[in-house]
Amino acid sequence: MPTATSTAELAFAYKSAKRSGPLLQQAAAMARSLSMELAVVVPFVVPADGPGCCGIRGQRWIDMLHEVAEEDADRARDLLDRTGVPYSVTVVPGNSVPEIVESFTSDGDRQLALPQPASGTGFSRSDLRRLRRDAPDAVRVVPAG
């Protein structure tokens, strides 16, 4: 149930991983309880020049990684369609996950929902620690199921 506009949003950074689906559903439940739209950001870290994987390089490698991010966005949409929560899902490119999430959450009236703990989410503990440190008043914790 995507929506076009909303005043307050709960931002959730999503990367497909073992625990991501349940955490996304918990973030949707949190958004519902706060009467907020869920704004999902799928970080796409643009790789530096150099070799990719398996001999694939350059623009082809970047295109393949972007396709993976788009697949993550599709998975998030599929999960959220079943929740009944208003949402948006956006793939955002950048240099690092924290940079992408920080820029996404600073755009508009967004609070940030971060998973706790990091294990199995696709995010490093240091990334999550930095995001919590940089915006402590705008961060809500999505507890592990």
URGI-V380783 format. One record per residue. N is the residue number from 0. RES is the residue in three letters. SS is DSSP state (H for helix, E for strand, C for the rest). D_CENTER is the distance of its C-alpha to the mean C-alpha in Angstrom with 1 decimal. Layout:
{{N & RES & SS & D_CENTER} {N & RES & SS & D_CENTER}}
This chain:
{{0 & MET & C & 17.7} {1 & PRO & E & 15.7} {2 & THR & C & 17.3} {3 & ALA & C & 18.2} {4 & THR & C & 18.6} {5 & SER & C & 18.2} {6 & THR & C & 19.2} {7 & ALA & C & 16.9} {8 & GLU & E & 13.2} {9 & LEU & E & 11.0} {10 & ALA & E & 7.5} {11 & PHE & E & 4.8} {12 & ALA & E & 1.7} {13 & TYR & C & 2.9} {14 & LYS & C & 5.9} {15 & SER & C & 9.2} {16 & ALA & C & 11.5} {17 & LYS & C & 14.4} {18 & ARG & C & 13.1} {19 & SER & H & 9.7} {20 & GLY & H & 11.6} {21 & PRO & H & 13.5} {22 & LEU & H & 10.8} {23 & LEU & H & 9.0} {24 & GLN & H & 12.7} {25 & GLN & H & 13.4} {26 & ALA & H & 10.7} {27 & ALA & H & 12.4} {28 & ALA & H & 15.7} {29 & MET & H & 15.0} {30 & ALA & H & 14.3} {31 & ARG & H & 17.5} {32 & SER & H & 19.5} {33 & LEU & C & 18.7} {34 & SER & C & 19.4} {35 & MET & C & 16.2} {36 & GLU & E & 14.1} {37 & LEU & E & 10.5} {38 & ALA & E & 8.5} {39 & VAL & E & 5.2} {40 & VAL & E & 3.8} {41 & VAL & E & 4.2} {42 & PRO & E & 6.0} {43 & PHE & E & 9.6} {44 & VAL & E & 11.9} {45 & VAL & C & 15.3} {46 & PRO & C & 17.9} {47 & ALA & C & 21.0} {48 & ASP & C & 24.3} {49 & GLY & C & 26.0} {50 & PRO & E & 26.1} {51 & GLY & C & 23.2} {52 & CYS & C & 24.0} {53 & CYS & C & 27.1} {54 & GLY & C & 28.8} {55 & ILE & C & 26.3} {56 & ARG & E & 25.9} {57 & GLY & H & 25.1} {58 & GLN & H & 23.7} {59 & ARG & H & 23.8} {60 & TRP & H & 21.5} {61 & ILE & H & 19.0} {62 & ASP & H & 19.3} {63 & MET & H & 18.8} {64 & LEU & H & 15.6} {65 & HIS & H & 14.3} {66 & GLU & H & 15.6} {67 & VAL & H & 13.6} {68 & ALA & H & 10.3} {69 & GLU & H & 11.9} {70 & GLU & H & 12.9} {71 & ASP & H & 9.4} {72 & ALA & H & 8.9} {73 & ASP & H & 12.4} {74 & ARG & H & 11.8} {75 & ALA & H & 9.2} {76 & ARG & H & 11.9} {77 & ASP & H & 14.6} {78 & LEU & H & 13.5} {79 & LEU & H & 13.0} {80 & ASP & H & 16.3} {81 & ARG & C & 18.1} {82 & THR & C & 17.0} {83 & GLY & C & 18.7} {84 & VAL & C & 16.2} {85 & PRO & C & 15.8} {86 & TYR & E & 12.3} {87 & SER & E & 10.9} {88 & VAL & E & 8.4} {89 & THR & E & 8.4} {90 & VAL & E & 8.4} {91 & VAL & E & 9.0} {92 & PRO & E & 11.6} {93 & GLY & E & 12.7} {94 & ASN & C & 14.6} {95 & SER & C & 12.3} {96 & VAL & H & 8.9} {97 & PRO & H & 10.4} {98 & GLU & H & 12.0} {99 & ILE & H & 9.1} {100 & VAL & H & 7.3} {101 & GLU & H & 10.9} {102 & SER & H & 12.0} {103 & PHE & H & 9.5} {104 & THR & H & 10.5} {105 & SER & C & 14.0} {106 & ASP & C & 14.4} {107 & GLY & C & 16.1} {108 & ASP & C & 16.4} {109 & ARG & E & 13.0} {110 & GLN & E & 12.7} {111 & LEU & E & 9.8} {112 & ALA & E & 9.3} {113 & LEU & E & 9.0} {114 & PRO & E & 10.3} {115 & GLN & E & 14.0} {116 & PRO & C & 15.2} {117 & ALA & C & 13.0} {118 & SER & C & 15.2} {119 & GLY & C & 13.9} {120 & THR & C & 10.1} {121 & GLY & C & 9.9} {122 & PHE & C & 9.7} {123 & SER & C & 13.1} {124 & ARG & H & 14.9} {125 & SER & H & 15.9} {126 & ASP & H & 12.4} {127 & LEU & H & 11.7} {128 & ARG & H & 15.3} {129 & ARG & H & 15.2} {130 & LEU & H & 12.4} {131 & ARG & H & 14.5} {132 & ARG & H & 17.6} {133 & ASP & H & 16.8} {134 & ALA & C & 16.1} {135 & PRO & H & 17.7} {136 & ASP & H & 18.8} {137 & ALA & H & 15.5} {138 & VAL & E & 13.6} {139 & ARG & E & 13.9} {140 & VAL & E & 13.7} {141 & VAL & E & 12.7} {142 & PRO & E & 15.6} {143 & ALA & C & 16.0} {144 & GLY & C & 17.7}}
